[in-house]
Amino acid sequence: MNSKKQPPKIVRDISWLAFNARVLQEANDPTVPLSERLRFLGIFSNNLDEFFRVRVGALNRMLQFGNKAKMYLESKPSNILKEIQFNLLAQQKEFDRIYATILVELKKKKITIVTEKQITKLQKEFVQQYFNEKVRTNLHPLMIESIPELPLLQDKSIYLACTLSHSQNSFMNSYSLIEVPTQTLPRFLILPSAKNERCIILLEDVIRFCLPSLFTQFGFDLFEGYIIKVTRDAELDMDNDIQSDLISSIEKGLKNRKKGKAVRLVYDKAIQKNLLDYLIKLLNLTKKDHLISGNRIHNFKDFMDFPMEVFDKRITRKKPFVHPLFTQPVRILDVLNQRDVMLHFPYHSFDSIIDLLREAAIDPFVESIKITCYRLAKDSKIVNALINAVRNGKKVTVVMELRARFDEEANMKWKRLLEEEGVQVLVGLPHQKVHAKLCLIAKRIAKTLRYYGFVSTGNLNETTANFYSDHCLLTADKRIVSDINRMFKYLENPQMLHFLQQCKTLIVSPTNTRKFFISKIVNEIQHSKNGASLIIKLNSLSDDKLIHELYQAANHKVNIQLIIRGICCVLTENAKWKTPMKAISIVDEYLEHARLFYFYNKGQEDVYLSSADWMIRNLDYRIEATTPIFDKTCKEELIQILNIQLSENVKARQLDNEQKNEYVIKKPAENSIRSQVEIYNFLKAKNY
């Protein structure tokens, strides 16, 4: 699309930074428990790392296209990179302020993060012993002045850049680089402390304290260590040749990712200038690159695993509960013969999905199971159930999307394991990620096959299902399962595009998702004189054509309400519009991950759930599935959940044109409504 035809909108990458600022707000919220505030600092840091690996890396690569890049971006990549840097400096300053505040609050609870210079005599002995027993053998110091070029510094790792010198010999100076072994050892070490006190030291400070143990024998007696971290361009450069071997292409891409160009260097602001300049030179960076000074600690993502045992009161989340219709012992397929069932994670237990697959695995009349897998849990019960099905004589087909970003290596391992057990594994399509969350179970009843299945907004991952908010429709409705069957036929025979085109109920990407939703918006516009409204809940909204249609709807007095967790490129206010949009983002204990759509449609109230965000990649370059909700009870549940979220006034932020992230203000007569709590209570009290 030519940039002149793009609707006015917020720059995608700046909108993403605004989302991460909302995560930072949670770390700043004094009503959030301290352990959770530390976790949100970790989430913010982890998000930012991925942003640099993917988005900043892509923008750097687009610099070579010059003005042509504006065909694909809202502005010149150089301008976007400058704005990113401006925003990041402000966010880093706020991050440091919040962390300092949290340290003060921790100290009030007699929890202290100490450095190597603050530990007691007893703690020094403990640290030295821990170093000798656990740490020393994991360290491999590099004397970087004695080697012709710097070895590849690993992304996601932190390094201790050390200066070694002698107090009596000014000519005796050297530099060393030590990777901090956080892949094999915990980042946090709890120290022996006085009664009612808890002291924690970071792994890099353990190494700092013990530097003499590593280098004194070489004649040095002065040691300083500074943490640095490199972030690399992480995009896989896939071969576009449709005849290429997809697996070989991914393996090649993973190797290239490890050698990706450095896009950011984060360093301790106290680092010696000569050492910093030397590292910048060895990394082939310039002062124009993202060189970010900070305090002693980097890789705050590890704070997501801060030791909870130091807190007197542990965070006790409400446990997921089993959907009343699936309370065991029960045959889930028999329940689905009677009606559709909607599971809402993490409120409902994910165990019901495992129970469904386990039941199908041992049911003598089930002939086959087909399922898509995108991101699996580390110890996947899904995989165990599928393997058990094969052992029970079922034909099992798994569509394993190998290109799930940063999960590629894990998915390659799952592929090999499943194939060894006799599962037919399909690895997706060369130019389209399979992002749809689908399952199809075929059961022979008398002489006919009866199909059951599900369509979900979230991954089949029992770990993330505990803190990702998603919806999963389980059904035997012929209109839906027939289309799920068609989608699997296409995935098994990608040259047979007509299988996708023949879907009558499911809305499928890349075939017709955008076209369908445009038609739904246009329908609301056509009936705006008699009342029209729509509710869109997404992770990300950036597609130009759909944004244009939303603007048209706002100009025709359609009541538009948006619930967008992350990227929201829509301008929600315009003086020319007859009705401004209402847009909020909810950041709370659970990650809002679901995609839901509501259209008033002259009072018929059409509701859909989907795996697809409104982004070009989801609409044009991925296999996605959107399903209508036919069951009255399921539809009412989803509408109620949307209404609860729209009434949120505790954790909701307004999404305005300036991206200010101001909290929705509770009106004087209103009760406080924290939607994730209210949704749990609503579902728990529901009587089926």
C-alpha positions in Angstrom: 0.0 0.0 0.0 1.4 3.4 -0.9 2.1 5.6 2.1 -0.2 8.3 0.7 -3.2 6.0 1.0 -2.4 5.0 4.5 -5.0 6.2 7.1 -3.6 8.5 9.7 -2.5 6.3 12.6 0.0 5.8 15.5 3.4 4.4 14.6 3.3 0.7 15.4 6.6 0.6 17.2 5.8 3.6 19.3 2.5 2.0 20.2 4.3 -1.1 21.3 6.5 1.0 23.6 3.4 2.5 25.1 2.2 -1.0 25.8 5.5 -1.8 27.6 5.1 1.4 29.5 1.8 0.0 30.8 3.7 -3.1 32.1 6.0 -0.7 33.8 3.0 1.0 35.4 2.2 -2.3 37.1 5.7 -2.4 38.6 5.1 1.2 39.9 1.7 0.4 41.4 1.9 0.3 45.3 -1.2 -1.8 45.5 0.6 -4.6 43.7 2.5 -7.0 46.0 6.3 -6.4 46.0 7.1 -9.8 44.5 4.7 -9.1 41.6 6.2 -5.6 41.1 9.6 -7.3 40.7 8.1 -9.7 38.2 6.6 -6.9 36.2 10.1 -5.3 36.0 11.3 -8.6 34.6 8.5 -8.8 32.1 9.2 -5.2 31.0 12.9 -6.1 30.5 12.1 -9.3 28.6 9.6 -7.6 26.4 12.2 -4.9 25.6 14.8 -7.5 24.7 12.5 -9.1 22.2 11.5 -5.7 20.8 15.2 -5.0 20.0 15.8 -8.5 18.6 12.8 -8.3 16.2 11.6 -4.8 15.6 14.8 -2.7 15.9 16.6 -5.4 14.0 14.0 -5.2 11.2 14.2 -1.4 11.2 17.9 -1.4 10.9 17.7 -3.8 7.9 15.1 -1.5 6.3 17.4 1.5 6.4 19.0 0.2 3.2 15.7 0.7 1.4 15.7 4.5 2.0 12.5 6.2 1.1 11.1 3.0 -0.3 10.7 1.7 3.3 7.9 4.2 3.8 5.8 2.0 1.6 5.8 -0.5 4.5 6.1 1.8 7.5 4.4 4.9 8.9 7.6 6.9 8.6 11.2 6.6 7.6 12.9 3.9 9.6 15.6 6.4 10.7 12.9 8.7 12.1 11.2 5.7 13.9 14.6 4.6 15.4 15.2 8.2 16.7 11.7 8.2 18.3 12.3 4.8 19.8 15.6 6.0 21.3 13.9 9.0 22.8 11.1 6.9 24.4 13.5 4.3 25.7 15.7 6.8 27.5 12.6 8.1 29.3 11.4 4.6 30.1 14.9 3.6 31.4 14.9 6.6 33.7 11.4 5.6 35.0 12.5 1.9 35.3 15.5 2.9 37.5 13.3 5.1 39.7 10.8 2.4 40.2 13.5 -0.2 41.0 15.1 2.2 43.6 11.6 2.6 45.2 11.1 -1.2 45.3 14.5 -1.6 47.0 13.4 0.8 49.7 10.2 -1.1 50.2 12.1 -4.4 50.3 14.4 -3.0 53.0 11.4 -2.1 55.1 10.6 -5.8 55.0 14.2 -6.6 55.9 14.9 -8.0 52.5 18.1 -6.6 51.0 19.9 -7.1 47.7 23.6 -6.7 48.6 26.7 -6.3 46.5 30.1 -7.9 47.0 31.2 -4.9 49.0 28.4 -5.1 51.5 28.6 -8.7 52.7 29.6 -9.7 56.2 32.5 -11.9 57.2 30.3 -14.9 57.5 28.6 -14.2 54.2 32.1 -13.8 52.5 33.0 -17.3 53.6 29.7 -18.6 52.3 30.1 -16.8 48.9 33.7 -18.1 48.5 32.6 -21.6 49.3 29.7 -21.4 46.8 32.0 -20.0 44.2 34.5 -22.8 44.6 31.8 -25.6 44.6 29.3 -24.3 42.1 30.5 -21.4 40.0 34.2 -21.7 39.2 33.9 -24.7 36.9 31.2 -22.8 34.9 33.4 -19.8 34.1 35.6 -19.5 31.0 37.4 -16.1 31.1 38.5 -14.5 27.8 41.6 -12.3 27.8 40.2 -10.2 25.0 43.4 -8.2 24.4 45.3 -11.3 23.4 42.9 -12.5 20.8 42.5 -11.1 17.2 38.7 -10.7 17.4 36.0 -10.8 19.9 34.2 -14.2 20.0 30.5 -14.0 19.4 28.7 -12.7 22.5 25.5 -14.6 23.0 22.2 -12.9 23.0 20.2 -13.3 26.2 23.5 -13.6 28.2 25.2 -11.1 30.4 29.0 -10.6 30.6 31.3 -9.3 33.2 33.8 -7.0 31.5 36.7 -6.9 33.8 39.8 -4.6 34.2 42.8 -6.3 35.7 45.7 -4.2 37.0 48.5 -3.9 39.6 48.7 -1.3 42.4 52.5 -0.9 42.0 52.8 -1.3 38.2 50.9 1.1 36.0 51.9 -0.7 32.9 50.3 -4.0 34.0 46.8 -3.7 32.7 44.5 -6.2 30.9 40.9 -6.8 30.0 38.9 -10.0 30.5 35.3 -11.0 29.6 33.4 -13.5 31.6 30.0 -14.9 30.7 27.8 -15.0 33.8 26.5 -18.6 33.8 22.8 -17.9 34.4 21.8 -20.7 32.0 23.2 -23.3 34.5 23.0 -21.4 37.9 20.4 -19.3 39.6 20.8 -15.5 39.2 20.0 -15.0 42.9 21.8 -16.5 45.9 20.2 -16.3 49.4 22.9 -15.6 52.0 23.0 -16.6 55.7 21.7 -13.6 57.5 20.7 -12.3 61.0 17.4 -13.4 62.4 14.4 -12.0 60.6 16.6 -10.6 57.8 17.1 -11.9 54.3 20.0 -11.0 52.2 20.3 -11.8 48.5 23.4 -11.5 46.2 23.4 -11.7 42.5 25.5 -14.3 40.7 27.6 -11.6 39.0 28.5 -10.1 42.4 29.6 -13.6 43.6 32.0 -13.6 40.6 33.1 -10.0 41.3 33.9 -10.9 44.9 35.9 -13.9 43.8 37.8 -12.3 40.9 41.1 -12.6 42.9 40.6 -16.4 42.9 40.7 -16.3 39.1 43.4 -13.8 38.4 45.7 -13.2 41.4 48.1 -16.0 40.2 48.8 -13.9 37.1 50.2 -11.1 39.2 47.1 -8.8 39.3 45.9 -7.3 42.6 43.2 -4.7 41.4 40.0 -5.9 39.9 36.8 -4.2 38.6 33.9 -5.8 36.8 31.1 -4.2 34.8 28.0 -5.9 33.4 27.4 -5.6 29.7 24.7 -7.2 27.5 24.4 -7.5 23.7 21.1 -7.8 21.9 21.2 -9.2 18.3 18.9 -9.1 15.3 16.8 -12.3 15.8 14.7 -12.5 12.6 15.1 -15.7 10.7 16.0 -15.0 7.1 13.8 -17.7 5.5 14.5 -19.0 2.0 11.6 -17.9 -0.2 12.1 -20.7 -2.7 9.0 -22.8 -2.4 11.0 -25.9 -3.3 13.4 -25.4 -0.4 13.4 -27.8 2.5 11.6 -26.0 5.3 13.4 -27.8 8.1 16.9 -27.1 6.6 15.9 -23.5 6.1 14.9 -23.1 9.8 18.0 -24.8 11.0 20.1 -22.5 8.9 18.1 -19.5 10.2 18.7 -20.5 13.8 22.4 -20.6 13.2 22.2 -17.2 11.5 20.2 -15.8 14.5 23.1 -16.6 16.8 25.4 -14.6 14.5 22.9 -11.8 14.0 24.1 -8.2 14.0 24.3 -6.5 17.3 21.5 -4.0 17.6 22.0 -2.8 21.2 24.8 -2.7 23.8 23.7 -2.1 27.4 26.4 -1.4 29.9 27.1 -0.3 33.4 27.5 3.5 33.3 30.5 3.2 35.7 32.5 1.2 33.1 35.9 2.6 32.3 35.8 4.6 29.1 38.8 2.9 27.5 37.2 -0.5 28.1 33.8 0.6 26.7 35.4 2.1 23.5 37.3 -1.1 23.0 34.2 -3.2 23.3 32.2 -1.0 20.9 35.0 -1.3 18.4 35.1 -5.1 18.7 31.4 -5.4 18.3 31.4 -3.2 15.2 29.1 -0.7 16.7 29.1 3.0 16.4 27.9 5.9 18.6 24.8 6.0 16.3 23.7 2.6 17.5 21.7 1.9 20.6 24.3 2.2 23.3 22.5 2.4 26.6 24.1 3.1 29.9 22.5 1.9 33.0 23.2 0.8 36.6 25.0 -2.3 37.8 22.2 -4.7 37.0 21.1 -5.8 33.5 19.0 -8.7 32.2 16.2 -7.8 34.6 14.2 -10.6 32.9 15.6 -12.9 35.6 13.6 -11.0 38.2 10.6 -12.9 36.9 12.2 -15.7 38.9 13.1 -13.7 42.0 13.2 -16.1 45.0 9.7 -16.0 46.5 10.8 -17.8 49.7 12.2 -14.5 51.1 8.7 -13.1 51.4 6.7 -13.8 54.5 3.4 -13.8 52.6 3.4 -15.8 49.3 1.1 -14.7 46.5 -1.8 -17.1 46.3 -3.6 -16.9 43.0 -7.1 -18.2 42.7 -6.8 -21.7 41.4 -8.4 -22.6 38.1 -11.6 -24.7 38.5 -12.9 -27.4 36.3 -15.9 -26.5 34.1 -18.9 -28.0 35.9 -19.9 -29.9 32.8 -16.5 -31.6 32.6 -16.1 -32.6 36.2 -14.7 -36.1 36.1 -15.8 -38.9 35.8 -17.6 -37.8 32.6 -17.4 -38.5 28.9 -16.5 -35.2 27.3 -17.5 -36.3 23.9 -21.0 -37.3 25.2 -21.3 -33.8 26.7 -20.4 -32.3 23.3 -23.1 -34.4 21.7 -25.6 -32.4 23.7 -24.2 -28.9 23.4 -21.2 -26.7 22.8 -19.0 -25.8 25.8 -16.8 -22.7 26.2 -13.7 -22.9 28.3 -12.2 -19.6 29.6 -8.6 -19.8 30.7 -7.1 -19.3 33.2 -10.3 -19.3 35.1 -11.3 -22.8 33.9 -8.7 -25.5 34.3 -6.8 -26.5 31.2 -7.0 -30.1 32.5 -10.3 -30.5 30.6 -8.3 -30.3 27.3 -6.0 -33.0 28.5 -9.0 -35.0 29.6 -10.5 -34.7 26.2 -7.4 -35.9 24.4 -6.9 -38.7 27.0 -10.5 -39.8 26.5 -10.1 -39.8 22.7 -6.8 -41.8 23.1 -8.5 -44.7 24.8 -12.0 -44.6 23.3 -12.2 -47.7 21.1 -14.4 -46.0 18.6 -12.2 -43.0 18.0 -10.2 -43.4 14.8 -8.1 -40.3 14.5 -7.0 -37.1 16.2 -5.7 -34.1 14.3 -4.3 -31.0 16.1 -2.2 -27.9 15.5 0.7 -27.0 17.8 2.4 -23.7 18.0 4.0 -23.3 21.4 4.0 -26.3 23.7 4.8 -26.5 27.4 8.3 -27.7 28.4 6.9 -31.0 29.7 3.9 -31.1 27.5 0.9 -33.2 28.6 -0.6 -32.6 25.2 2.3 -34.5 23.6 2.0 -37.3 26.2 -1.8 -37.7 25.4 -1.1 -37.8 21.6 1.6 -40.4 22.0 -0.7 -42.5 24.1 -3.3 -42.2 21.4 -0.9 -43.6 18.8 0.0 -46.5 21.2 -3.7 -47.2 21.4 -4.0 -47.6 17.6 -5.3 -44.1 16.7 -4.1 -42.2 13.7 -2.6 -39.0 15.0 -1.7 -36.0 12.9 0.1 -33.0 14.4 0.7 -29.8 12.4 3.8 -28.5 14.1 4.5 -24.9 13.3 8.3 -24.8 13.5 8.6 -21.0 13.1 7.0 -20.0 16.4 9.4 -17.2 17.2 12.0 -18.2 19.8 10.4 -21.6 20.1 11.8 -23.0 16.9 14.4 -25.3 18.5 11.9 -26.7 21.0 9.4 -27.4 18.2 12.1 -29.2 16.2 12.7 -31.5 19.2 9.0 -32.1 19.6 8.8 -33.0 15.9 11.5 -35.6 16.3 10.0 -37.1 19.4 6.5 -37.4 18.0 7.7 -39.0 14.7 9.7 -41.5 16.7 6.4 -42.5 18.4 4.6 -42.9 15.1 2.8 -39.6 14.9 2.4 -38.0 11.5 4.0 -34.6 11.8 3.3 -31.9 9.2 5.7 -28.9 9.4 3.4 -26.2 8.1 3.7 -24.3 4.8 6.8 -22.5 3.3 5.2 -19.1 3.2 2.5 -19.2 5.8 2.7 -19.8 9.6 0.0 -22.1 10.9 -1.3 -20.0 13.8 -4.8 -21.4 14.0 -5.5 -23.4 17.2 -7.6 -26.3 16.1 -8.4 -29.9 16.9 -10.5 -32.5 15.2 -11.4 -35.9 16.6 -13.1 -38.5 14.4 -15.2 -41.2 16.1 -17.1 -44.0 14.4 -20.7 -44.3 15.6 -22.5 -47.2 13.9 -21.5 -46.8 10.3 -20.8 -43.0 10.2 -18.0 -40.8 11.4 -18.9 -38.2 14.0 -16.5 -35.3 14.3 -15.7 -33.3 17.5 -13.3 -30.5 17.8 -12.3 -27.2 19.2 -11.2 -23.7 18.1 -9.2 -21.7 20.5 -7.7 -18.2 20.8 -4.6 -19.5 22.7 -1.8 -22.0 22.4 -2.1 -25.6 23.6 0.2 -25.0 26.5 -0.9 -26.0 30.0 1.8 -23.8 31.5 0.8 -20.5 29.9 -2.9 -21.4 30.3 -2.4 -20.6 34.0 -1.7 -16.9 33.2 -2.9 -16.2 29.6 -6.5 -15.2 29.3 -8.0 -17.2 26.4 -11.2 -18.9 25.2 -11.7 -22.3 23.7 -14.9 -23.5 22.0 -15.4 -27.2 22.2 -18.1 -28.4 19.8 -19.6 -31.1 17.7 -21.6 -28.6 15.6 -21.5 -30.0 12.1 -21.2 -26.5 10.6 -18.0 -25.9 12.5 -16.3 -29.3 12.6 -16.9 -29.7 8.9 -14.8 -26.6 8.3 -12.1 -27.7 10.7 -11.9 -30.9 8.7 -11.5 -28.9 5.5 -8.7 -26.9 7.1 -6.8 -30.0 8.0 -7.3 -31.4 4.5 -5.7 -28.2 3.2 -2.8 -28.5 5.7 -2.3 -32.1 4.6 -2.5 -31.0 0.9 -1.3 -27.4 0.6 -1.8 -27.4 -3.2 -5.5 -27.9 -2.6 -6.4 -24.3 -1.8 -10.1 -25.0 -2.6 -10.4 -26.8 0.8 -9.9 -23.4 2.5 -12.1 -21.6 0.0 -14.9 -24.1 0.7 -15.2 -23.2 4.4 -18.7 -22.1 4.9 -18.7 -21.2 8.6 -15.1 -20.7 9.7 -13.5 -17.4 8.6 -10.0 -18.3 7.5 -6.8 -16.4 6.9 -5.3 -15.8 4.4 -8.5 -16.4 2.4 -11.1 -14.0 3.7 -10.6 -12.8 7.2 -10.0 -9.1 6.4 -12.8 -9.1 3.8 -15.2 -10.7 6.2 -14.6 -8.2 9.0 -14.8 -5.3 6.6 -18.2 -6.5 5.6 -19.3 -6.7 9.3 -18.2 -3.1 9.9 -19.9 -1.9 6.7 -23.1 -3.7 7.9 -23.0 -1.7 11.1 -22.5 1.5 9.2 -25.5 0.7 7.0 -27.7 0.3 10.0 -26.2 3.1 12.1 -29.5 5.2 12.0 -31.2 2.4 13.9 -28.4 1.8 16.4 -25.2 0.1 15.6 -22.3 -1.0 17.7 -19.2 -3.2 17.7 -16.7 -4.4 20.3 -13.3 -5.6 19.2 -10.9 -7.3 21.6 -7.4 -8.0 20.3 -3.7 -8.2 21.2 -2.7 -5.9 18.3 -4.5 -3.7 15.8 -2.4 -2.2 13.0 -4.0 -3.2 9.6 -4.6 -0.2 7.4 -7.7 -1.3 5.7 -9.5 -2.3 8.8 -8.4 0.9 10.6 -9.9 2.8 7.6 -13.2 1.0 8.0 -13.2 1.7 11.8 -12.7 5.4 11.0 -15.6 5.3 8.5 -17.8 3.7 11.2 -16.9 6.3 13.8 -17.9 9.0 11.2 -21.3 7.3 10.9 -22.1 7.2 14.6 -21.4 3.6 15.1 -20.6 2.9 18.7 -17.1 1.5 18.7 -15.4 0.0 21.8 -11.9 -1.5 21.6 -10.1 -3.6 24.1 -6.5 -3.8 22.9 -3.7 -5.3 25.0 -0.7 -4.2 23.0 -0.2 -2.4 19.7 -3.0 -0.1 18.9 -2.3 2.1 15.9 -5.9 3.5 15.8 -6.4 7.2 16.5 -9.4 7.1 18.8 -10.4 10.8 18.5 -11.1 13.0 15.6 -13.0 16.3 15.6 -14.8 15.3 12.4 -16.2 12.1 13.8 -19.7 11.9 15.0 -18.9 9.4 17.6 -15.4 9.0 19.2 -14.1 5.5 19.8 -13.7 4.2 23.3 -10.4 2.2 23.6 -8.9 0.7 26.6 -6.0 -1.7 27.5 -6.1 -4.0 30.5 -2.8 -5.0 32.1 -3.2 -7.1 35.2 -2.3 -10.4 36.8 -3.2 -12.4 33.7 -2.0 -11.6 30.1 -5.0 -10.7 28.0 -4.5 -12.9 25.0 -8.0 -13.6 23.5 -9.4 -12.2 20.3 -13.1 -11.6 20.4 -15.6 -9.7 18.2 -19.1 -8.5 18.8 -21.4 -6.9 16.2 -24.9 -5.7 17.1 -26.2 -6.6 13.7 -29.8 -5.2 14.1 -30.1 -6.9 17.5 -29.0 -10.4 16.4 -25.7 -9.9 18.3 -23.1 -11.8 16.4 -20.1 -13.0 18.4 -16.8 -14.5 17.1 -13.6 -15.8 18.6 -10.3 -16.0 16.7 -6.6 -16.8 16.7 -6.0 -13.8 14.5 -5.0 -10.2 15.4 -5.8 -7.4 13.0 -2.3 -7.2 11.6 -1.1 -7.8 8.0 0.9 -10.9 9.0 -2.2 -12.5 10.6 -4.5 -11.6 7.7 -2.3 -12.3 4.7 0.6 -14.5 5.7 -0.8 -17.0 8.3 -3.3 -19.7 8.6 -5.8 -18.4 11.1 -9.3 -19.5 12.1 -12.2 -17.4 13.3 -15.4 -19.1 14.4 -18.9 -17.8 15.0 -20.5 -18.7 18.3 -23.9 -20.4 17.7 -24.6 -21.8 21.2 -26.7 -19.3 23.2 -25.1 -20.0 26.5 -21.6 -19.6 25.1 -22.5 -16.4 23.3 -24.0 -14.9 26.5 -20.9 -15.8 28.5 -18.6 -14.0 26.0 -20.8 -10.9 25.8 -20.9 -10.8 29.6 -17.1 -11.1 29.8 -16.7 -8.3 27.2 -19.1 -6.1 29.2 -17.2 -6.7 32.4 -14.0 -5.7 30.8 -15.5 -2.6 29.3 -16.6 -1.6 32.8 -13.1 -2.1 34.2 -12.0 0.9 36.3 -9.0 -0.5 38.3 -6.5 -1.9 35.7 -7.8 -0.3 32.5 -5.9 2.4 30.7 -7.4 4.7 28.1 -5.8 4.4 24.6 -5.8 8.0 23.3 -4.0 9.7 20.4 -1.1 10.8 22.7 -0.5 7.3 24.2 -0.5 8.8 27.7 -1.7 5.6 29.3 -4.0 7.3 31.8 -6.0 5.0 34.0 -9.8 4.9 33.5 -11.1 7.0 36.4 -13.8 5.5 38.5 -16.9 7.7 38.7 -18.1 8.7 42.2 -21.2 6.4 42.2 -19.3 3.4 40.7 -18.0 0.4 42.5 -14.4 -0.6 41.8 -14.4 -3.2 39.1 -11.3 -5.3 38.5 -12.4 -7.3 35.5 -10.2 -10.4 36.0 -11.6 -10.8 39.5 -15.1 -10.1 38.4 -14.8 -12.6 35.5 -13.6 -15.3 37.9 -16.5 -14.7 40.2 -19.0 -14.6 37.3 -17.8 -18.0 35.9 -17.5 -19.6 39.3 -21.1 -18.7 40.2 -22.5 -19.8 36.9 -25.1 -22.6 37.0 -25.3 -24.8 33.9 
